Amino acid sequence: MYNFKKAFELTVGHEGGYGNDKRDRGNWTTGVIGEGELKGTKYGVSAMSYPDYDIENLTLEQAEKIYTRDYWDKLSANQLPDGVDVFLFDYAVNSGVARSAISLQRMVGAADDGHIGPQTLKLVEERYPSADKSKTLNLLDQLYVNREYFYKQLSTFDIYGKGWLRRNDDIYNSSSNLLKFGVMRP
């Protein structure tokens, strides 16, 4: 799956192991702080998104299957340019598939329905051809700025913002290195 393994390792490195911060709505089975069951998040797999999973005992292999099925494949990431695939994947894990897809769709002029399909992929290749690394890097730059702006609008930015911005920086640097040099960290 092209860059999936690289993207998965990078994202899981940011998501880390088990946590159940009660201030994070993602750790609650209902997605509402104080309502439902506080089951936490592990490897970025949250109780809000997967309320029926045993989050605390989730294995890395289970997380990899979830990420492949529910994030990488839904983003059609194998058909995106190197670097864009990795960045968009991490953005989706951290902020939702629809949000990351819509960000890309708005940048290429596609209908912003949150589903990356043939039309979006066609527009990505027309406007940011994978053979033209400078144009693709421009797309990564735009995604980076968009993601930072999104974070800064969140009510929990004062609590988690520094970590989100560090993550955005690291994912951008790794993604742009993959695009430019063929490796995450030259």
Accessible surface in RSA format (square Angstrom, percent):
REM  Atomic radii and reference values for relative SASA: ProtOr
REM  Chains: A
REM  Algorithm: Lee & Richards
REM  Probe-radius: 1.40
REM  Slices: 20
REM RES _ NUM      All-atoms   Total-Side   Main-Chain    Non-polar    All polar
REM                ABS   REL    ABS   REL    ABS   REL    ABS   REL    ABS   REL
RES MET A   1   111.19  57.6  61.05  40.4  50.14 119.4  54.02  45.9  57.17  75.7
RES TYR A   2   169.39  79.1 130.93  74.5  38.46 100.1  94.38  70.9  75.01  92.5
RES ASN A   3    10.13   7.0  10.13   9.8   0.00   0.0   0.00   0.0  10.13   9.8
RES PHE A   4     1.99   1.0   1.93   1.2   0.06   0.1   1.93   1.2   0.06   0.2
RES LYS A   5   120.40  58.7 119.79  73.5   0.61   1.5  89.26  80.3  31.15  33.2
RES LYS A   6    82.13  40.1  76.91  47.2   5.22  12.4  57.43  51.7  24.71  26.3
RES ALA A   7     0.09   0.1   0.04   0.1   0.04   0.1   0.04   0.1   0.04   0.1
RES PHE A   8     9.83   4.9   9.83   6.1   0.00   0.0   9.83   6.0   0.00   0.0
RES GLU A   9   122.21  70.2 108.56  82.1  13.65  32.5  41.56  80.4  80.65  65.8
RES LEU A  10    20.44  11.4  13.41   9.6   7.04  17.7  19.25  13.5   1.20   3.2
RES THR A  11     0.73   0.5   0.73   0.7   0.00   0.0   0.00   0.0   0.73   1.1
RES VAL A  12    21.04  13.8  19.95  18.1   1.09   2.6  19.95  17.3   1.09   2.9
RES GLY A  13    62.78  77.4   0.00   N/A  62.78  77.4  35.91  98.6  26.87  60.2
RES HIS A  14    65.20  35.6  35.24  24.5  29.95  76.6  24.61  25.4  40.59  47.2
RES GLU A  15    40.76  23.4  19.01  14.4  21.74  51.8   1.51   2.9  39.25  32.0
RES GLY A  16    28.63  35.3   0.00   N/A  28.63  35.3  28.63  78.6   0.00   0.0
RES GLY A  17    46.15  56.9   0.00   N/A  46.15  56.9  23.25  63.8  22.90  51.3
RES TYR A  18    81.81  38.2  48.10  27.4  33.71  87.7  39.68  29.8  42.12  51.9
RES GLY A  19    34.17  42.1   0.00   N/A  34.17  42.1  33.85  92.9   0.33   0.7
RES ASN A  20    66.32  45.7  58.73  56.8   7.59  18.3   0.08   0.2  66.23  64.0
RES ASP A  21    48.35  33.9  35.36  35.2  12.99  30.7  35.71  84.0  12.64  12.6
RES LYS A  22   140.91  68.7 138.04  84.7   2.87   6.8  81.39  73.3  59.52  63.4
RES ARG A  23   124.22  52.2 120.08  61.2   4.14   9.9  50.20  68.6  74.02  44.9
RES ASP A  24    51.66  36.2  49.52  49.3   2.15   5.1   3.64   8.6  48.03  47.9
RES ARG A  25   134.68  56.5 132.41  67.5   2.27   5.4  41.53  56.8  93.14  56.4
RES GLY A  26     9.38  11.6   0.00   N/A   9.38  11.6   9.12  25.0   0.26   0.6
RES ASN A  27     4.84   3.3   4.84   4.7   0.00   0.0   0.00   0.0   4.84   4.7
RES TRP A  28    30.93  12.4  30.93  15.0   0.00   0.0  30.93  16.5   0.00   0.0
RES THR A  29    27.42  19.5  17.57  17.8   9.86  23.5  11.43  15.3  16.00  24.2
RES THR A  30    75.31  53.6  44.01  44.6  31.29  74.6  51.95  69.8  23.35  35.3
RES GLY A  31     6.19   7.6   0.00   N/A   6.19   7.6   1.62   4.4   4.57  10.2
RES VAL A  32    71.43  47.0  68.55  62.1   2.87   6.9  71.43  62.1   0.00   0.0
RES ILE A  33    94.21  53.6  75.69  56.4  18.52  44.6  75.69  54.5  18.52  50.3
RES GLY A  34    53.49  66.0   0.00   N/A  53.49  66.0  23.75  65.2  29.74  66.6
RES GLU A  35    98.85  56.8  95.51  72.3   3.35   8.0  32.06  62.0  66.80  54.5
RES GLY A  36    52.07  64.2   0.00   N/A  52.07  64.2  21.63  59.4  30.44  68.2
RES GLU A  37   103.53  59.4  99.29  75.1   4.24  10.1  36.73  71.0  66.80  54.5
RES LEU A  38    58.95  32.8  37.90  27.1  21.05  52.9  37.90  26.6  21.05  56.7
RES LYS A  39    41.87  20.4  35.76  21.9   6.12  14.6  23.71  21.3  18.16  19.3
RES GLY A  40     0.00   0.0   0.00   N/A   0.00   0.0   0.00   0.0   0.00   0.0
RES THR A  41    27.22  19.4  26.66  27.0   0.57   1.3  24.08  32.3   3.15   4.8
RES LYS A  42    34.82  17.0  34.82  21.4   0.00   0.0   9.27   8.3  25.55  27.2
RES TYR A  43    41.35  19.3  41.31  23.5   0.04   0.1  13.89  10.4  27.46  33.9
RES GLY A  44    10.27  12.7   0.00   N/A  10.27  12.7   0.73   2.0   9.54  21.4
RES VAL A  45     1.89   1.2   0.33   0.3   1.56   3.8   1.89   1.6   0.00   0.0
RES SER A  46    16.00  13.5  15.06  20.1   0.94   2.2  10.26  21.9   5.74   8.0
RES ALA A  47     0.00   0.0   0.00   0.0   0.00   0.0   0.00   0.0   0.00   0.0
RES MET A  48    64.85  33.6  51.29  33.9  13.56  32.3  48.25  41.0  16.60  22.0
RES SER A  49    57.91  48.9  29.92  39.9  27.99  64.5  16.99  36.2  40.92  57.3
RES TYR A  50    26.23  12.2  23.74  13.5   2.50   6.5  20.33  15.3   5.90   7.3
RES PRO A  51    54.69  39.9  49.20  44.9   5.49  20.0  49.20  40.6   5.49  34.1
RES ASP A  52   138.10  96.7 105.85 105.4  32.25  76.2  35.64  83.9 102.46 102.2
RES TYR A  53    75.13  35.1  70.07  39.9   5.07  13.2  53.97  40.6  21.16  26.1
RES ASP A  54    84.39  59.1  72.05  71.7  12.34  29.2  39.70  93.4  44.68  44.6
RES ILE A  55     1.11   0.6   0.05   0.0   1.06   2.5   0.05   0.0   1.06   2.9
RES GLU A  56    98.33  56.5  92.34  69.9   5.99  14.3  18.67  36.1  79.66  65.0
RES ASN A  57   103.33  71.3  86.04  83.1  17.30  41.6  25.32  60.9  78.02  75.4
RES LEU A  58     4.92   2.7   2.41   1.7   2.51   6.3   3.53   2.5   1.39   3.7
RES THR A  59    61.59  43.8  56.90  57.7   4.69  11.2  59.00  79.2   2.58   3.9
RES LEU A  60    73.61  41.0  71.07  50.8   2.54   6.4  71.11  49.9   2.50   6.7
RES GLU A  61   113.61  65.2 111.39  84.3   2.22   5.3  57.52 111.3  56.09  45.8
RES GLN A  62    85.96  48.1  83.99  61.4   1.97   4.7  26.10  55.6  59.85  45.4
RES ALA A  63     0.00   0.0   0.00   0.0   0.00   0.0   0.00   0.0   0.00   0.0
RES GLU A  64    39.12  22.5  39.12  29.6   0.00   0.0   9.78  18.9  29.34  24.0
RES LYS A  65   146.26  71.4 140.92  86.5   5.33  12.7  87.99  79.2  58.26  62.1
RES ILE A  66     3.96   2.3   3.96   2.9   0.00   0.0   3.96   2.9   0.00   0.0
RES TYR A  67     0.51   0.2   0.51   0.3   0.00   0.0   0.51   0.4   0.00   0.0
RES THR A  68    24.85  17.7  24.85  25.2   0.00   0.0  21.08  28.3   3.77   5.7
RES ARG A  69   119.15  50.0 113.87  58.0   5.28  12.6  68.94  94.2  50.21  30.4
RES ASP A  70    21.59  15.1  19.38  19.3   2.21   5.2   7.52  17.7  14.06  14.0
RES TYR A  71    22.78  10.6  22.78  13.0   0.00   0.0   6.19   4.7  16.58  20.4
RES TRP A  72     1.13   0.5   1.11   0.5   0.02   0.0   1.11   0.6   0.02   0.0
RES ASP A  73    78.10  54.7  59.18  58.9  18.91  44.7  27.41  64.5  50.68  50.5
RES LYS A  74   121.95  59.5 105.15  64.5  16.80  40.0  64.58  58.1  57.37  61.1
RES LEU A  75     0.08   0.0   0.08   0.1   0.00   0.0   0.08   0.1   0.00   0.0
RES SER A  76    22.49  19.0  15.12  20.2   7.37  17.0   7.50  16.0  14.99  21.0
RES ALA A  77     0.64   0.6   0.05   0.1   0.60   1.4   0.05   0.1   0.60   1.6
RES ASN A  78    53.84  37.1  37.61  36.3  16.23  39.1  13.92  33.5  39.92  38.6
RES GLN A  79   126.25  70.6  95.81  70.0  30.44  72.5  37.13  79.0  89.12  67.6
RES LEU A  80    11.11   6.2   0.05   0.0  11.06  27.8   0.65   0.5  10.46  28.2
RES PRO A  81     7.05   5.1   1.79   1.6   5.26  19.1   6.41   5.3   0.64   4.0
RES ASP A  82    71.05  49.8  65.88  65.6   5.17  12.2   7.85  18.5  63.20  63.0
RES GLY A  83     0.00   0.0   0.00   N/A   0.00   0.0   0.00   0.0   0.00   0.0
RES VAL A  84     0.00   0.0   0.00   0.0   0.00   0.0   0.00   0.0   0.00   0.0
RES ASP A  85     2.24   1.6   2.23   2.2   0.02   0.0   0.00   0.0   2.24   2.2
RES VAL A  86     0.59   0.4   0.53   0.5   0.06   0.1   0.53   0.5   0.06   0.2
RES PHE A  87     0.00   0.0   0.00   0.0   0.00   0.0   0.00   0.0   0.00   0.0
RES LEU A  88     0.03   0.0   0.03   0.0   0.00   0.0   0.03   0.0   0.00   0.0
RES PHE A  89     0.01   0.0   0.01   0.0   0.00   0.0   0.01   0.0   0.00   0.0
RES ASP A  90     0.12   0.1   0.12   0.1   0.00   0.0   0.12   0.3   0.00   0.0
RES TYR A  91     0.79   0.4   0.79   0.4   0.00   0.0   0.00   0.0   0.79   1.0
RES ALA A  92     0.36   0.3   0.00   0.0   0.36   0.8   0.00   0.0   0.36   1.0
RES VAL A  93    16.20  10.7   0.05   0.0  16.15  38.9   0.05   0.0  16.15  43.8
RES ASN A  94    42.22  29.1  15.71  15.2  26.52  63.9   1.13   2.7  41.10  39.7
RES SER A  95    26.59  22.5   1.24   1.6  25.35  58.4  10.90  23.2  15.69  22.0
RES GLY A  96    31.24  38.5   0.00   N/A  31.24  38.5  28.25  77.5   2.99   6.7
RES VAL A  97    27.69  18.2  23.31  21.1   4.38  10.6  23.31  20.3   4.38  11.9
RES ALA A  98    55.01  50.6  51.98  80.2   3.03   6.9  52.15  73.4   2.86   7.6
RES ARG A  99   103.83  43.6  96.48  49.2   7.35  17.5  12.42  17.0  91.41  55.4
RES SER A 100     0.00   0.0   0.00   0.0   0.00   0.0   0.00   0.0   0.00   0.0
RES ALA A 101     0.43   0.4   0.43   0.7   0.00   0.0   0.43   0.6   0.00   0.0
RES ILE A 102    41.96  23.9  41.96  31.3   0.00   0.0  41.96  30.2   0.00   0.0
RES SER A 103     7.75   6.6   5.48   7.3   2.27   5.2   2.03   4.3   5.73   8.0
RES LEU A 104     0.00   0.0   0.00   0.0   0.00   0.0   0.00   0.0   0.00   0.0
RES GLN A 105     1.31   0.7   1.31   1.0   0.00   0.0   0.00   0.0   1.31   1.0
RES ARG A 106   163.63  68.7 137.57  70.1  26.06  62.0  51.74  70.7 111.89  67.8
RES MET A 107    36.39  18.8  16.16  10.7  20.23  48.2  22.01  18.7  14.38  19.1
RES VAL A 108     0.00   0.0   0.00   0.0   0.00   0.0   0.00   0.0   0.00   0.0
RES GLY A 109    52.25  64.4   0.00   N/A  52.25  64.4  24.61  67.5  27.63  61.9
RES ALA A 110    12.52  11.5   0.90   1.4  11.62  26.4   3.00   4.2   9.52  25.2
RES ALA A 111    80.16  73.7  59.61  92.0  20.55  46.8  71.97 101.3   8.19  21.7
RES ASP A 112    63.22  44.3  47.16  46.9  16.06  38.0   4.53  10.7  58.69  58.5
RES ASP A 113    86.86  60.8  62.22  61.9  24.64  58.3  37.08  87.3  49.78  49.6
RES GLY A 114     3.70   4.6   0.00   N/A   3.70   4.6   0.68   1.9   3.02   6.8
RES HIS A 115   135.22  73.9 129.30  89.9   5.91  15.1  82.37  84.9  52.85  61.5
RES ILE A 116     9.84   5.6   0.10   0.1   9.74  23.5   0.18   0.1   9.66  26.2
RES GLY A 117    22.42  27.7   0.00   N/A  22.42  27.7  21.54  59.1   0.89   2.0
RES PRO A 118   118.72  86.5 110.02 100.3   8.70  31.6 114.85  94.8   3.87  24.0
RES GLN A 119   104.07  58.2 100.10  73.2   3.98   9.5  51.52 109.7  52.55  39.9
RES THR A 120     4.97   3.5   4.58   4.6   0.39   0.9   0.00   0.0   4.97   7.5
RES LEU A 121    25.47  14.2  20.75  14.8   4.72  11.9  20.99  14.7   4.47  12.0
RES LYS A 122   119.69  58.4 110.31  67.7   9.37  22.3  67.70  60.9  51.99  55.4
RES LEU A 123    18.15  10.1  18.15  13.0   0.00   0.0  18.15  12.7   0.00   0.0
RES VAL A 124     2.72   1.8   2.72   2.5   0.00   0.0   2.72   2.4   0.00   0.0
RES GLU A 125    82.63  47.4  79.71  60.3   2.92   7.0  50.56  97.8  32.07  26.2
RES GLU A 126    99.99  57.4  69.86  52.9  30.12  71.7  44.47  86.0  55.52  45.3
RES ARG A 127   115.38  48.4 102.03  52.0  13.35  31.8  36.48  49.9  78.89  47.8
RES TYR A 128    24.07  11.2  24.07  13.7   0.00   0.0   9.03   6.8  15.04  18.5
RES PRO A 129    35.23  25.7  35.23  32.1   0.00   0.0  35.23  29.1   0.00   0.0
RES SER A 130    54.98  46.5  43.64  58.2  11.34  26.1  19.89  42.4  35.09  49.2
RES ALA A 131   101.66  93.5  63.06  97.3  38.59  87.8  75.42 106.2  26.24  69.5
RES ASP A 132    46.87  32.8  40.83  40.6   6.04  14.3  18.61  43.8  28.26  28.2
RES LYS A 133   105.92  51.7 101.37  62.2   4.55  10.8  65.58  59.0  40.34  43.0
RES SER A 134    82.52  69.7  67.12  89.6  15.40  35.5  52.87 112.6  29.64  41.5
RES LYS A 135   100.21  48.9  98.63  60.5   1.59   3.8  50.68  45.6  49.53  52.8
RES THR A 136     0.00   0.0   0.00   0.0   0.00   0.0   0.00   0.0   0.00   0.0
RES LEU A 137    41.53  23.1  41.53  29.7   0.00   0.0  41.53  29.2   0.00   0.0
RES ASN A 138    71.87  49.6  70.24  67.9   1.63   3.9  14.33  34.5  57.54  55.6
RES LEU A 139     0.00   0.0   0.00   0.0   0.00   0.0   0.00   0.0   0.00   0.0
RES LEU A 140     0.00   0.0   0.00   0.0   0.00   0.0   0.00   0.0   0.00   0.0
RES ASP A 141    54.25  38.0  53.05  52.8   1.20   2.8  22.17  52.2  32.09  32.0
RES GLN A 142    60.69  33.9  54.16  39.6   6.52  15.5  31.62  67.3  29.07  22.0
RES LEU A 143     0.00   0.0   0.00   0.0   0.00   0.0   0.00   0.0   0.00   0.0
RES TYR A 144    50.60  23.6  50.60  28.8   0.00   0.0  31.07  23.4  19.52  24.1
RES VAL A 145    96.49  63.5  94.57  85.6   1.91   4.6  95.87  83.3   0.62   1.7
RES ASN A 146    53.59  37.0  48.25  46.6   5.35  12.9   7.78  18.7  45.82  44.3
RES ARG A 147     0.00   0.0   0.00   0.0   0.00   0.0   0.00   0.0   0.00   0.0
RES GLU A 148    43.72  25.1  43.72  33.1   0.00   0.0   4.79   9.3  38.93  31.8
RES TYR A 149   140.91  65.8 137.90  78.5   3.01   7.8 101.43  76.2  39.49  48.7
RES PHE A 150    33.31  16.7  31.12  19.3   2.19   5.7  33.31  20.2   0.00   0.0
RES TYR A 151     1.96   0.9   1.96   1.1   0.00   0.0   1.96   1.5   0.00   0.0
RES LYS A 152   102.22  49.9  81.37  49.9  20.86  49.7  40.36  36.3  61.86  65.9
RES GLN A 153   108.86  60.9  77.31  56.5  31.54  75.1  31.62  67.3  77.24  58.6
RES LEU A 154    60.00  33.4  52.18  37.3   7.82  19.7  53.60  37.6   6.40  17.2
RES SER A 155   115.85  97.9  74.08  98.9  41.77  96.2  58.78 125.2  57.07  80.0
RES THR A 156    41.12  29.2  41.06  41.6   0.06   0.1  30.96  41.6  10.15  15.3
RES PHE A 157    48.86  24.4  46.69  28.9   2.17   5.7  46.69  28.3   2.17   6.2
RES ASP A 158   141.65  99.2 105.31 104.8  36.34  85.9  35.81  84.3 105.84 105.6
RES ILE A 159    84.26  47.9  51.65  38.5  32.61  78.6  57.28  41.2  26.98  73.2
RES TYR A 160    50.79  23.7  44.46  25.3   6.33  16.5  49.88  37.5   0.90   1.1
RES GLY A 161     0.56   0.7   0.00   N/A   0.56   0.7   0.27   0.7   0.29   0.7
RES LYS A 162   165.92  80.9 158.73  97.4   7.19  17.1 103.91  93.5  62.01  66.1
RES GLY A 163    31.11  38.4   0.00   N/A  31.11  38.4  22.87  62.7   8.25  18.5
RES TRP A 164    44.03  17.7  43.92  21.3   0.11   0.3  28.59  15.2  15.45  25.1
RES LEU A 165    42.49  23.7  42.31  30.3   0.18   0.5  42.40  29.8   0.09   0.2
RES ARG A 166   157.09  66.0 152.20  77.6   4.88  11.6  73.49 100.4  83.60  50.7
RES ARG A 167    14.31   6.0  13.87   7.1   0.44   1.0   6.13   8.4   8.18   5.0
RES ASN A 168     0.31   0.2   0.31   0.3   0.00   0.0   0.25   0.6   0.06   0.1
RES ASP A 169    60.38  42.3  58.65  58.4   1.72   4.1  20.07  47.2  40.30  40.2
RES ASP A 170    38.48  27.0  35.49  35.3   2.99   7.1  17.00  40.0  21.48  21.4
RES ILE A 171     0.00   0.0   0.00   0.0   0.00   0.0   0.00   0.0   0.00   0.0
RES TYR A 172    43.75  20.4  43.75  24.9   0.00   0.0  28.20  21.2  15.55  19.2
RES ASN A 173    77.04  53.1  76.25  73.7   0.78   1.9  17.91  43.1  59.12  57.1
RES SER A 174     0.02   0.0   0.00   0.0   0.02   0.0   0.00   0.0   0.02   0.0
RES SER A 175     0.00   0.0   0.00   0.0   0.00   0.0   0.00   0.0   0.00   0.0
RES SER A 176     5.19   4.4   5.19   6.9   0.00   0.0   0.45   1.0   4.74   6.6
RES ASN A 177    28.24  19.5  28.24  27.3   0.00   0.0   0.00   0.0  28.24  27.3
RES LEU A 178     4.62   2.6   2.52   1.8   2.09   5.3   2.52   1.8   2.09   5.6
RES LEU A 179     8.17   4.6   5.01   3.6   3.16   7.9   5.07   3.6   3.10   8.3
RES LYS A 180    90.93  44.4  73.61  45.2  17.32  41.2  31.60  28.4  59.33  63.2
RES PHE A 181   119.75  59.9  87.45  54.2  32.30  84.0  96.34  58.4  23.41  67.0
RES GLY A 182    41.09  50.7   0.00   N/A  41.09  50.7  28.17  77.3  12.92  28.9
RES VAL A 183    71.28  46.9  69.73  63.1   1.55   3.7  71.28  61.9   0.00   0.0
RES MET A 184    29.00  15.0  25.44  16.8   3.56   8.5  25.44  21.6   3.56   4.7
RES ARG A 185   140.31  58.9 117.38  59.8  22.93  54.6  67.56  92.3  72.76  44.1
RES PRO A 186   107.58  78.4  43.36  39.5  64.22 233.4  74.19  61.3  33.38 207.5
END  Absolute sums over single chains surface
CHAIN  1 A     9362.9       7543.0       1819.9       4956.1       4406.8
END  Absolute sums over all chains
TOTAL          9362.9       7543.0       1819.9       4956.1       4406.8
